[in-house]
Amino acid sequence: MALFGEVGYRGASLREIAARCGMSHPGLLHHFPTKESLLLAVLERRDREDAGHLASEGPTGLEGLRRMVELVARNVTRRPIVELFTVLSAEATSSDHPAHAYFVRRYEVTRDLTRASYVAAHDAGVLREGIDPDAAARGLVAVLDGLQLQWLLDDGATDMVAVVVAHIEAQLTVPLGVPLGAVVAPADPVTPAGAAGHDG
């Protein structure tokens, strides 16, 4: 996972990935016969980790927006995941990239869930007048991506949680109510299935 985040999908080799995992090349191929299958397993792992924050049946309105902030706080504790997502999402704009469909779908789902939260906030009377839920959702997703890039470039100096809270609260008539110090412990890194009691 770290190697994909450092050099991207195209720059990573299965031999180097195996070496990073302390495995033989044939051993890695036993679990993941292609680099594409390994990449998709890593992305599926990330989805499982984030499921509580991006579930379609999850809360909307203020609680949904708070969940987005909690996800940002979680990402502060897992730089390799942020690097992975940032590098791969940029690579995957190419239609022939193996993760292209994954990222198209992920962004659609994220926008839809965020839009639902803004719609619920509007219906509850806590969204400022003139704020369009669809535009607000797209804007928040763009803010999250841009902040992650800045955070990586300035080695964590950017306070992503504080900026996201300020951005959302500027659109609301009430405080969001998220503690700025909220942090979730990072999950264990991905290991190949069966290699070390398997499991991003």
Phi and psi restraints in degrees (value plus and minus 20) as a CYANA .aco file:
   2 ALA   PHI     -81.6   -41.6
   2 ALA   PSI     -58.7   -18.7
   3 LEU   PHI     -86.1   -46.1
   3 LEU   PSI     -61.8   -21.8
   4 PHE   PHI     -78.4   -38.4
   4 PHE   PSI     -59.6   -19.6
   5 GLY   PHI     -89.0   -49.0
   5 GLY   PSI     -50.4   -10.4
   6 GLU   PHI    -100.6   -60.6
   6 GLU   PSI     -64.9   -24.9
   7 VAL   PHI    -141.5  -101.5
   7 VAL   PSI     -19.9    20.1
   8 GLY   PHI      62.5   102.5
   8 GLY   PSI     153.2   193.2
   9 TYR   PHI     -85.5   -45.5
   9 TYR   PSI     -66.7   -26.7
  10 ARG   PHI     -90.8   -50.8
  10 ARG   PSI     -46.4    -6.4
  11 GLY   PHI    -106.5   -66.5
  11 GLY   PSI     -31.0     9.0
  12 ALA   PHI    -112.5   -72.5
  12 ALA   PSI     123.0   163.0
  13 SER   PHI    -136.5   -96.5
  13 SER   PSI     131.1   171.1
  14 LEU   PHI     -83.4   -43.4
  14 LEU   PSI     -53.2   -13.2
  15 ARG   PHI     -83.7   -43.7
  15 ARG   PSI     -63.9   -23.9
  16 GLU   PHI     -89.1   -49.1
  16 GLU   PSI     -58.2   -18.2
  17 ILE   PHI     -81.4   -41.4
  17 ILE   PSI     -63.6   -23.6
  18 ALA   PHI     -80.4   -40.4
  18 ALA   PSI     -63.1   -23.1
  19 ALA   PHI     -82.6   -42.6
  19 ALA   PSI     -60.9   -20.9
  20 ARG   PHI     -82.7   -42.7
  20 ARG   PSI     -53.2   -13.2
  21 CYS   PHI    -106.0   -66.0
  21 CYS   PSI     -23.8    16.2
  22 GLY   PHI      52.0    92.0
  22 GLY   PSI       9.7    49.7
  23 MET   PHI    -138.4   -98.4
  23 MET   PSI     144.4   184.4
  24 SER   PHI    -101.0   -61.0
  24 SER   PSI     137.7   177.7
  25 HIS   PHI     -80.0   -40.0
  25 HIS   PSI     -66.9   -26.9
  26 PRO   PHI     -80.8   -40.8
  26 PRO   PSI     -55.0   -15.0
  27 GLY   PHI     -83.7   -43.7
  27 GLY   PSI     -61.3   -21.3
  28 LEU   PHI     -85.9   -45.9
  28 LEU   PSI     -61.0   -21.0
  29 LEU   PHI     -83.5   -43.5
  29 LEU   PSI     -46.8    -6.8
  30 HIS   PHI     -82.9   -42.9
  30 HIS   PSI     -58.5   -18.5
  31 HIS   PHI    -107.5   -67.5
  31 HIS   PSI     -58.0   -18.0
  32 PHE   PHI    -153.3  -113.3
  32 PHE   PSI      75.8   115.8
  33 PRO   PHI     -85.9   -45.9
  33 PRO   PSI     -40.7    -0.7
  34 THR   PHI    -154.8  -114.8
  34 THR   PSI     139.6   179.6
  35 LYS   PHI     -85.1   -45.1
  35 LYS   PSI     -54.2   -14.2
  36 GLU   PHI     -82.8   -42.8
  36 GLU   PSI     -61.9   -21.9
  37 SER   PHI     -84.7   -44.7
  37 SER   PSI     -55.4   -15.4
  38 LEU   PHI     -88.2   -48.2
  38 LEU   PSI     -64.0   -24.0
  39 LEU   PHI     -78.5   -38.5
  39 LEU   PSI     -67.1   -27.1
  40 LEU   PHI     -84.7   -44.7
  40 LEU   PSI     -54.0   -14.0
  41 ALA   PHI     -85.6   -45.6
  41 ALA   PSI     -59.8   -19.8
  42 VAL   PHI     -83.9   -43.9
  42 VAL   PSI     -64.4   -24.4
  43 LEU   PHI     -86.5   -46.5
  43 LEU   PSI     -57.8   -17.8
  44 GLU   PHI     -84.3   -44.3
  44 GLU   PSI     -56.6   -16.6
  45 ARG   PHI     -83.2   -43.2
  45 ARG   PSI     -63.3   -23.3
  46 ARG   PHI     -81.2   -41.2
  46 ARG   PSI     -61.4   -21.4
  47 ASP   PHI     -82.0   -42.0
  47 ASP   PSI     -60.1   -20.1
  48 ARG   PHI     -84.5   -44.5
  48 ARG   PSI     -59.3   -19.3
  49 GLU   PHI     -85.6   -45.6
  49 GLU   PSI     -55.5   -15.5
  50 ASP   PHI    -113.6   -73.6
  50 ASP   PSI     -18.3    21.7
  51 ALA   PHI     -76.6   -36.6
  51 ALA   PSI     -57.9   -17.9
  52 GLY   PHI     -86.6   -46.6
  52 GLY   PSI     -42.7    -2.7
  53 HIS   PHI    -118.0   -78.0
  53 HIS   PSI     -39.5     0.5
  54 LEU   PHI    -144.4  -104.4
  54 LEU   PSI       6.6    46.6
  55 ALA   PHI     -96.3   -56.3
  55 ALA   PSI     116.9   156.9
  56 SER   PHI     -84.0   -44.0
  56 SER   PSI     -46.5    -6.5
  57 GLU   PHI    -114.6   -74.6
  57 GLU   PSI      -9.5    30.5
  58 GLY   PHI     -95.4   -55.4
  58 GLY   PSI     158.9   198.9
  59 PRO   PHI     -89.2   -49.2
  59 PRO   PSI     136.1   176.1
  60 THR   PHI    -143.8  -103.8
  60 THR   PSI    -186.9  -146.9
  61 GLY   PHI      44.7    84.7
  61 GLY   PSI    -167.1  -127.1
  62 LEU   PHI     -80.7   -40.7
  62 LEU   PSI     -58.4   -18.4
  63 GLU   PHI     -85.1   -45.1
  63 GLU   PSI     -59.2   -19.2
  64 GLY   PHI     -83.3   -43.3
  64 GLY   PSI     -61.1   -21.1
  65 LEU   PHI     -88.1   -48.1
  65 LEU   PSI     -56.0   -16.0
  66 ARG   PHI     -83.4   -43.4
  66 ARG   PSI     -57.6   -17.6
  67 ARG   PHI     -81.4   -41.4
  67 ARG   PSI     -56.9   -16.9
  68 MET   PHI     -82.7   -42.7
  68 MET   PSI     -61.5   -21.5
  69 VAL   PHI     -86.5   -46.5
  69 VAL   PSI     -58.8   -18.8
  70 GLU   PHI     -81.9   -41.9
  70 GLU   PSI     -56.3   -16.3
  71 LEU   PHI     -86.5   -46.5
  71 LEU   PSI     -58.5   -18.5
  72 VAL   PHI     -82.1   -42.1
  72 VAL   PSI     -64.4   -24.4
  73 ALA   PHI     -81.3   -41.3
  73 ALA   PSI     -58.5   -18.5
  74 ARG   PHI     -83.4   -43.4
  74 ARG   PSI     -61.7   -21.7
  75 ASN   PHI     -85.2   -45.2
  75 ASN   PSI     -47.0    -7.0
  76 VAL   PHI     -80.2   -40.2
  76 VAL   PSI     -47.1    -7.1
  77 THR   PHI    -111.0   -71.0
  77 THR   PSI     -21.0    19.0
  78 ARG   PHI    -159.5  -119.5
  78 ARG   PSI      50.4    90.4
  79 ARG   PHI     -74.0   -34.0
  79 ARG   PSI     -63.3   -23.3
  80 PRO   PHI     -76.9   -36.9
  80 PRO   PSI     -56.9   -16.9
  81 ILE   PHI     -86.3   -46.3
  81 ILE   PSI     -62.4   -22.4
  82 VAL   PHI     -84.5   -44.5
  82 VAL   PSI     -62.5   -22.5
  83 GLU   PHI     -80.9   -40.9
  83 GLU   PSI     -64.8   -24.8
  84 LEU   PHI     -77.5   -37.5
  84 LEU   PSI     -70.9   -30.9
  85 PHE   PHI     -84.2   -44.2
  85 PHE   PSI     -62.4   -22.4
  86 THR   PHI     -84.4   -44.4
  86 THR   PSI     -66.3   -26.3
  87 VAL   PHI     -88.3   -48.3
  87 VAL   PSI     -67.8   -27.8
  88 LEU   PHI     -89.2   -49.2
  88 LEU   PSI     -56.9   -16.9
  89 SER   PHI     -85.6   -45.6
  89 SER   PSI     -54.7   -14.7
  90 ALA   PHI     -88.7   -48.7
  90 ALA   PSI     -64.0   -24.0
  91 GLU   PHI     -81.6   -41.6
  91 GLU   PSI     -58.4   -18.4
  92 ALA   PHI     -96.7   -56.7
  92 ALA   PSI     -18.4    21.6
  93 THR   PHI     -85.4   -45.4
  93 THR   PSI     -41.6    -1.6
  94 SER   PHI     -95.2   -55.2
  94 SER   PSI     110.1   150.1
  95 SER   PHI     -86.5   -46.5
  95 SER   PSI     -37.9     2.1
  96 ASP   PHI    -113.5   -73.5
  96 ASP   PSI     -16.4    23.6
  97 HIS   PHI     -94.6   -54.6
  97 HIS   PSI     118.2   158.2
  98 PRO   PHI     -82.3   -42.3
  98 PRO   PSI     -40.4    -0.4
  99 ALA   PHI    -121.0   -81.0
  99 ALA   PSI     -11.1    28.9
 100 HIS   PHI     -78.0   -38.0
 100 HIS   PSI     -72.3   -32.3
 101 ALA   PHI     -82.7   -42.7
 101 ALA   PSI     -57.2   -17.2
 102 TYR   PHI     -79.5   -39.5
 102 TYR   PSI     -68.5   -28.5
 103 PHE   PHI     -92.4   -52.4
 103 PHE   PSI     -54.9   -14.9
 104 VAL   PHI     -78.0   -38.0
 104 VAL   PSI     -67.2   -27.2
 105 ARG   PHI     -87.7   -47.7
 105 ARG   PSI     -62.0   -22.0
 106 ARG   PHI     -81.7   -41.7
 106 ARG   PSI     -63.2   -23.2
 107 TYR   PHI     -86.8   -46.8
 107 TYR   PSI     -57.2   -17.2
 108 GLU   PHI     -80.8   -40.8
 108 GLU   PSI     -67.1   -27.1
 109 VAL   PHI     -83.6   -43.6
 109 VAL   PSI     -65.2   -25.2
 110 THR   PHI     -81.9   -41.9
 110 THR   PSI     -64.6   -24.6
 111 ARG   PHI     -83.2   -43.2
 111 ARG   PSI     -63.0   -23.0
 112 ASP   PHI     -83.0   -43.0
 112 ASP   PSI     -63.9   -23.9
 113 LEU   PHI     -87.5   -47.5
 113 LEU   PSI     -59.7   -19.7
 114 THR   PHI     -87.8   -47.8
 114 THR   PSI     -60.4   -20.4
 115 ARG   PHI     -80.1   -40.1
 115 ARG   PSI     -62.1   -22.1
 116 ALA   PHI     -80.9   -40.9
 116 ALA   PSI     -57.0   -17.0
 117 SER   PHI     -86.3   -46.3
 117 SER   PSI     -61.3   -21.3
 118 TYR   PHI     -88.9   -48.9
 118 TYR   PSI     -57.7   -17.7
 119 VAL   PHI     -82.1   -42.1
 119 VAL   PSI     -64.3   -24.3
 120 ALA   PHI     -84.6   -44.6
 120 ALA   PSI     -57.7   -17.7
 121 ALA   PHI     -84.5   -44.5
 121 ALA   PSI     -59.5   -19.5
 122 HIS   PHI     -82.7   -42.7
 122 HIS   PSI     -66.7   -26.7
 123 ASP   PHI     -84.6   -44.6
 123 ASP   PSI     -47.9    -7.9
 124 ALA   PHI    -104.3   -64.3
 124 ALA   PSI     -23.6    16.4
 125 GLY   PHI      59.0    99.0
 125 GLY   PSI      -0.4    39.6
 126 VAL   PHI    -131.7   -91.7
 126 VAL   PSI     -16.3    23.7
 127 LEU   PHI    -115.6   -75.6
 127 LEU   PSI     112.9   152.9
 128 ARG   PHI     -80.0   -40.0
 128 ARG   PSI     128.0   168.0
 129 GLU   PHI     -81.2   -41.2
 129 GLU   PSI     117.3   157.3
 130 GLY   PHI      71.8   111.8
 130 GLY   PSI     -27.2    12.8
 131 ILE   PHI    -104.5   -64.5
 131 ILE   PSI      99.0   139.0
 132 ASP   PHI    -106.5   -66.5
 132 ASP   PSI     103.3   143.3
 133 PRO   PHI     -76.9   -36.9
 133 PRO   PSI     -59.5   -19.5
 134 ASP   PHI     -87.5   -47.5
 134 ASP   PSI     -66.6   -26.6
 135 ALA   PHI     -84.7   -44.7
 135 ALA   PSI     -58.1   -18.1
 136 ALA   PHI     -84.3   -44.3
 136 ALA   PSI     -59.5   -19.5
 137 ALA   PHI     -85.2   -45.2
 137 ALA   PSI     -67.0   -27.0
 138 ARG   PHI     -82.6   -42.6
 138 ARG   PSI     -58.9   -18.9
 139 GLY   PHI     -85.2   -45.2
 139 GLY   PSI     -61.6   -21.6
 140 LEU   PHI     -85.5   -45.5
 140 LEU   PSI     -61.2   -21.2
 141 VAL   PHI     -81.4   -41.4
 141 VAL   PSI     -60.8   -20.8
 142 ALA   PHI     -85.3   -45.3
 142 ALA   PSI     -60.1   -20.1
 143 VAL   PHI     -81.6   -41.6
 143 VAL   PSI     -64.5   -24.5
 144 LEU   PHI     -80.5   -40.5
 144 LEU   PSI     -65.4   -25.4
 145 ASP   PHI     -83.9   -43.9
 145 ASP   PSI     -65.4   -25.4
 146 GLY   PHI     -84.3   -44.3
 146 GLY   PSI     -59.9   -19.9
 147 LEU   PHI     -84.6   -44.6
 147 LEU   PSI     -60.3   -20.3
 148 GLN   PHI     -82.0   -42.0
 148 GLN   PSI     -60.9   -20.9
 149 LEU   PHI     -83.9   -43.9
 149 LEU   PSI     -65.6   -25.6
 150 GLN   PHI     -82.2   -42.2
 150 GLN   PSI     -61.6   -21.6
 151 TRP   PHI     -81.4   -41.4
 151 TRP   PSI     -59.9   -19.9
 152 LEU   PHI     -88.0   -48.0
 152 LEU   PSI     -61.9   -21.9
 153 LEU   PHI     -90.8   -50.8
 153 LEU   PSI     -54.6   -14.6
 154 ASP   PHI    -119.4   -79.4
 154 ASP   PSI      -0.5    39.5
 155 ASP   PHI      36.2    76.2
 155 ASP   PSI      23.7    63.7
 156 GLY   PHI      66.2   106.2
 156 GLY   PSI     -14.6    25.4
 157 ALA   PHI     -90.4   -50.4
 157 ALA   PSI     -49.3    -9.3
 158 THR   PHI     -90.4   -50.4
 158 THR   PSI     106.4   146.4
 159 ASP   PHI    -105.8   -65.8
 159 ASP   PSI      68.7   108.7
 160 MET   PHI     -81.5   -41.5
 160 MET   PSI     -61.3   -21.3
 161 VAL   PHI     -82.6   -42.6
 161 VAL   PSI     -67.5   -27.5
 162 ALA   PHI     -82.5   -42.5
 162 ALA   PSI     -61.0   -21.0
 163 VAL   PHI     -86.9   -46.9
 163 VAL   PSI     -62.0   -22.0
 164 VAL   PHI     -86.1   -46.1
 164 VAL   PSI     -62.6   -22.6
 165 VAL   PHI     -80.3   -40.3
 165 VAL   PSI     -65.4   -25.4
 166 ALA   PHI     -82.4   -42.4
 166 ALA   PSI     -60.3   -20.3
 167 HIS   PHI     -83.0   -43.0
 167 HIS   PSI     -66.6   -26.6
 168 ILE   PHI     -88.8   -48.8
 168 ILE   PSI     -63.8   -23.8
 169 GLU   PHI     -85.4   -45.4
 169 GLU   PSI     -45.7    -5.7
 170 ALA   PHI     -86.1   -46.1
 170 ALA   PSI     -36.5     3.5
 171 GLN   PHI    -120.1   -80.1
 171 GLN   PSI     -25.6    14.4
 172 LEU   PHI    -130.4   -90.4
 172 LEU   PSI     142.0   182.0
 173 THR   PHI    -118.3   -78.3
 173 THR   PSI     -22.8    17.2
 174 VAL   PHI    -154.6  -114.6
 174 VAL   PSI     138.6   178.6
 175 PRO   PHI     -84.6   -44.6
 175 PRO   PSI     128.2   168.2
 176 LEU   PHI     -91.7   -51.7
 176 LEU   PSI     -52.5   -12.5
 177 GLY   PHI      59.0    99.0
 177 GLY   PSI      13.2    53.2
 178 VAL   PHI    -128.1   -88.1
 178 VAL   PSI     102.9   142.9
 179 PRO   PHI     -81.5   -41.5
 179 PRO   PSI     111.1   151.1
 180 LEU   PHI     -87.6   -47.6
 180 LEU   PSI     -38.3     1.7
 181 GLY   PHI    -112.2   -72.2
 181 GLY   PSI     -11.9    28.1
 182 ALA   PHI     -85.7   -45.7
 182 ALA   PSI      99.9   139.9
 183 VAL   PHI    -158.1  -118.1
 183 VAL   PSI     118.5   158.5
 184 VAL   PHI    -126.8   -86.8
 184 VAL   PSI     116.1   156.1
 185 ALA   PHI     -80.5   -40.5
 185 ALA   PSI     121.8   161.8
 186 PRO   PHI     -88.4   -48.4
 186 PRO   PSI     131.7   171.7
 187 ALA   PHI    -102.1   -62.1
 187 ALA   PSI     145.4   185.4
 188 ASP   PHI     -87.2   -47.2
 188 ASP   PSI     128.5   168.5
 189 PRO   PHI     -86.9   -46.9
 189 PRO   PSI     141.6   181.6
 190 VAL   PHI     -91.1   -51.1
 190 VAL   PSI     115.3   155.3
 191 THR   PHI    -147.6  -107.6
 191 THR   PSI     125.9   165.9
 192 PRO   PHI     -78.0   -38.0
 192 PRO   PSI     124.4   164.4
 193 ALA   PHI     -75.8   -35.8
 193 ALA   PSI     108.3   148.3
 194 GLY   PHI      63.0   103.0
 194 GLY   PSI     -31.7     8.3
 195 ALA   PHI     -95.3   -55.3
 195 ALA   PSI     -58.7   -18.7
 196 ALA   PHI    -169.0  -129.0
 196 ALA   PSI      32.1    72.1
 197 GLY   PHI      53.7    93.7
 197 GLY   PSI       8.9    48.9
 198 HIS   PHI     -13.2    26.8
 198 HIS   PSI     138.8   178.8
